[in-house]
Amino acid sequence: MDVDLGMLVLRLALGPMLVLHGANKVWGGGGLSGTAGWFESLGLRPGWLHARLAAGTELVAGSLVTLGLLTGPAAAAFVGLMAVAALTDHRGKGYFVFKGGWEYVLLVAMAAVALAVTGPGAWSLDEALGLPLSGPVWGVVAAVGGLAAAGGLLAVFRRPVADEA
């Protein structure tokens, strides 16, 4: 029961946080067009595509983690999102988040891998539906799969602005 409660707390910290990040990309200050411009400035082209892809992935993966549904694949999405953020927006700014560094995205990615390894707990839809989508293998899938997806996306779509090259 202690582990189940702990995993619920972790899911309720990670999932809604990512949902809110996705919602902010869609409905926040500049909306999708502002997000698209930001992605363009990070070298992610076309920005309109990446704004929608990131927002959609955040909304879906965050919701899945909150519900404890498809935990392993959702954790892989978290890792992929955080890896892209680390290698674009936080790149070259050091470790500490208060200096723009990658501390926060590393913590979120590692917490997602821990969730994939440990599982969402008894109070989850994975448990209710009998879905075996967590454990050590799913931790590896989340870490390696998320990093591979991020690497593939960046290899195909990242075109840094001239002063970054």
N, C-alpha and C positions, 0 to 999 in steps of 0.2 A: 504493500500500500504506500509506503514512503516513496518508493521509486515511481509509482504511478502518479502520485501527487507532484513529485519533482518534475516529471516529464510533462505533465499538464502545465505547470508553471512555465517551463521552458517553451512549450508550444505557444502559450498565451503571451510570451514576451516576443518571440521571433515572428510568429505569423501575422498578427495585427500590425507590427512595425513595418513589415514588407508590404502589406496591403495598403497602408497609408502612404508609403513611398510611391507605389503605383498610382494611387488615387491622386496624389499631388502632381504627378506627371501629366495626368489627364485633365484634372479640374483645378489645379493650383494656379498661382499667379499668371504665368504665361500660357497655361494650357498646353496642349500637344504641340502647337506651333512654337512656343517658347522652348519646350523640351527638345523639339527637333533642331532648333537653332543651337542649343547647347551641345547636343550630340554632334552636330556638324563641326562646332568649334573644337571638339575632342578628336576630330578626325574620323568619326563614324558616319560613313556616307552610304546611302542617302539618309539624312537625319530623320526625315518623316517616317521611314521604315523602322529605324532603331527606336524612336520615341514610342511607337506603337508596340514593337516587340518587347521592349523593356517593361513598359507599363503593363501590358497583358501578362507577361511572365510573372511580374511581381504580384499582380492581383490574384492570379491563379495559384501560384506556389504558396503565397502567404495564406490564402484561404485553405488550401489543402493541409498545410502544417497546423493551422489553427484547429482544424477538425480532426487531425490525426488520420488523414486519408492519403493513401499512396505515399507514405512517408519517405521511402528511399528515393523515388524519382523526384519528389518535391525538394528533398535536401540537395539533390544534384542540381536542380534549378537555382537554389540559393547559392551554391558554390560557383556556378557559372556566372551568375549576376555579379557576385562579389569579386570574382577574378577579373571580369571586364572592368569593373569600377576601379580596382587596384591598378590595372595596367593602363588606364586612360586618365581618369580624373585625379587619382592619387599618386600617380607615377612621378618619381623624382622629388617627392616632397618629404621623404624620410618616413619614420615610423609613426610619430605621434599625430593623432587626429587633430589636435588643436593647432597644428602647423600644416594641416591639409593632407597628412600622411595616411597610410594604409592600415593603421592599428584597428580601426572600427570594422573595416570590411574583412580583415583576417579573423577577428573575433566572431563575427556573424557566420562566416564560412565554417570555422571550426566547430561552432555550436551546432550548426546544421549537420555536420558529419557525425558529431556525438549523438545527435538525435537519430540519425540513420542507423548507427551502431546499436544504440540502446533500445530504440523503438519508441513509439508514441505513448506507451503505457496502456493500462486497462481501460481508461476512460477515453477511448478513441474509436473512430469508425473503422480503422484497420482491425482493431481487436474485435469489434462487434461483427464485422463481416468476415472475420477469419482470414484476412489478407496477410500473408507472410512477407511483408515488404520492408523488413528491417533486420538488422543483425550485422555481424562483421563484414560479410560479403557486400551488403548494401552500403556500408560505410565506405568501402573501397570504390564501389560503383559511384557513390555520390562524389567522392573526392576526385577520382580519375575521370569519371564521366563529365563532371562539371568543369574541370580544368580543360579537358579535351574540347568540349563544346565552346568554351570561351576562346581557346586558341584557334579553333576553326573559324569562329565568327570574326575574330580580329585579323586572321590571315586573309580572309576573303574581303572584308568590308572596311578595315581601318586604313585610311589614307590621311596621315598626319599633315597638318598645315605646314607650310614651307619653313617657318622658323623652328619647328620641332624636329625636322628631318636631320 
